[in-house]
Amino acid sequence: MPKSKKESEEKPKLKSKYVRSVIKLGNSKAITFPQDWTINADLDEKSEVTLYPLDEKTIIIRAFDKEKAKTIFRIDANIWSMNLIKQAIISAFKLNIDEIYIKYNDDNQEEVNKLLVSLRSEIIGIDFKNINENSEFLINFLLDTSKTALPEVLSDLSSVFTTVVTDIIKGSIRKDNQLILDEIDRKYSLGRRILITGLADYPISKGYKNFPIIRFLGDRVILLYVRDFINEALTLQLISNTVIKKYSELLERIPNLLSEIIKNYDIINLDSISEFQEYLIRLRIILQEIKFNESNIEEQQVRNIISYFLNSFNNFFDIGITRLIETEIGMS
């Protein structure tokens, strides 16, 4: 079969060096790309390129890599046996499938979770999370941590925190505390791995040569607090419904605030910082205005836990101000 015109066209050979003049373009400066390179890189009008500054006089330009469509495989645990599900996950890993969704019900949720936990010792880089609203587990394979980001891990942990607090307010008795603890440990370990493997991507902190200490520690502190938020919330299961109901409005606001912080994790400016501070002050006022019986041990315990959350948010505020300054002076 004869080749198409496009297939038969040979791409031009690249030279070892190209020289271009800098031209004025509005308030900016620009250069033109060599036609040979644009053909080889498959660049068209409005194509994107990525710029990597190496030093004050050196920059690397790379053509934007178009993302391939995700490969998705779905399994119904109500039909598939656990042995078949296990083999399907292993086979999907070999086939480089991007995502697997496993549908479960109340009867087999714990069994599927145990299977996924056990597979972590057999498959390097397997990651999964529970999508409660769809009654599904989402599985993907993190062959390297570049496939996920710290805000995603924080978002997953924040979602677990919201679910725990919501169930406590509703008076629902959880039977899967061990599953939640497994989820916390797994996500926390993943977050630590992302931080450590991505250490070189952090800007260098002033006064600490060759080590990005301030921003790295800020991220790690937030990861620790979000994990501990869930552990603290789980202790509220021991409190009577009467006491929980008294503080339910305040308890509902705390996961909402955490979710907002995580959602805007990389968008820190003076407006967002000020709004966060004002909201935090309002929460403290609400707590102070709730009259309580000092001799009631349960009520005192709830107030201590809420105070812990609010004090932790103060540290978030501290980190946010630091990030804002880093942005202003060009360190971020």
Residue pairs with C-beta under 8 A, 6 or more apart in sequence:
11 39
11 40
12 35
12 36
12 39
12 40
13 36
14 36
14 37
14 40
15 34
15 36
18 34
18 37
20 31
20 32
20 33
20 34
21 31
22 29
22 30
22 31
23 29
23 30
23 31
23 32
24 30
33 43
33 61
37 43
41 63
42 63
43 49
43 63
47 63
47 64
48 64
49 61
49 62
49 63
49 64
50 61
50 62
50 63
50 64
51 59
51 60
51 61
52 59
52 60
52 61
52 62
53 59
54 60
70 98
70 99
71 95
71 96
71 97
71 98
71 99
72 97
72 98
72 99
72 100
72 101
73 88
73 92
73 97
73 99
73 100
73 101
74 100
74 101
74 102
74 103
75 85
75 88
75 100
75 101
75 102
75 103
76 102
76 103
77 85
77 102
77 103
77 104
77 105
77 108
77 111
77 112
78 103
78 104
78 105
78 108
80 88
82 111
82 112
82 115
85 102
85 112
85 115
86 115
86 119
88 100
89 100
89 116
89 119
89 123
89 126
89 139
90 119
90 122
90 123
92 100
93 123
93 126
93 141
96 141
97 141
98 140
98 141
99 138
99 139
99 140
100 138
100 139
100 140
101 136
101 137
101 138
101 139
102 112
102 136
102 137
102 139
103 134
103 135
103 136
104 112
104 135
104 136
104 137
105 135
109 135
109 176
110 176
110 179
112 137
113 130
113 137
113 179
113 182
116 126
116 128
116 137
116 139
117 182
117 186
119 126
120 126
120 186
123 141
124 143
125 141
125 142
125 143
125 144
126 139
126 141
126 142
127 139
127 140
127 141
127 142
127 148
127 186
127 190
128 137
128 138
128 139
128 140
129 137
129 138
129 156
129 183
129 187
130 136
130 137
130 183
131 137
131 138
132 163
140 147
142 148
142 190
144 197
145 190
145 193
145 194
145 197
145 198
148 190
148 194
149 194
150 191
150 194
150 195
150 198
150 219
150 223
150 265
151 262
151 265
151 266
153 187
153 190
153 191
153 194
153 223
154 191
154 222
154 223
154 226
154 262
154 265
155 259
155 262
155 263
156 187
157 184
157 187
157 188
157 191
157 226
157 227
157 229
157 230
158 226
158 255
158 258
158 259
158 262
159 259
160 180
160 183
160 184
160 187
160 230
161 226
161 229
161 230
161 233
161 255
161 258
162 255
162 256
162 258
162 259
164 174
164 180
164 230
164 233
164 234
165 233
165 236
165 251
165 252
165 254
165 255
166 252
166 255
167 174
168 233
168 236
168 237
168 239
168 244
168 251
169 244
169 245
169 248
169 251
169 252
171 241
171 244
173 237
174 180
174 237
177 234
177 237
180 230
180 234
184 227
184 230
184 231
187 227
188 223
188 227
191 223
192 220
192 223
195 216
195 219
195 220
195 223
199 212
199 216
202 212
202 215
202 216
203 212
203 215
203 326
203 331
203 332
204 210
204 211
204 212
204 331
205 211
205 212
205 213
205 214
205 215
205 331
206 331
208 214
214 322
214 326
215 322
215 323
215 326
215 331
215 332
218 319
218 322
218 323
221 315
221 319
222 316
222 319
225 312
225 315
225 316
226 258
226 262
228 312
229 258
229 309
229 312
232 305
232 308
232 309
233 305
235 301
235 305
236 244
236 251
236 302
236 305
239 298
239 301
239 302
240 298
243 296
243 298
243 299
243 302
244 251
244 302
246 290
246 299
247 290
247 302
247 303
247 306
249 286
250 283
250 286
250 287
250 290
250 306
251 306
253 283
253 286
254 283
254 306
254 309
254 310
257 276
257 279
257 280
257 283
257 313
260 276
261 276
261 313
261 316
264 272
268 320
268 323
268 324
268 327
269 324
269 327
270 324
272 320
273 317
273 320
273 321
273 324
276 313
276 316
276 317
276 320
277 317
280 310
280 313
280 314
280 317
283 310
284 310
287 303
287 306
287 307
287 310
292 299
292 300
292 303
293 299
294 300
323 332
326 332
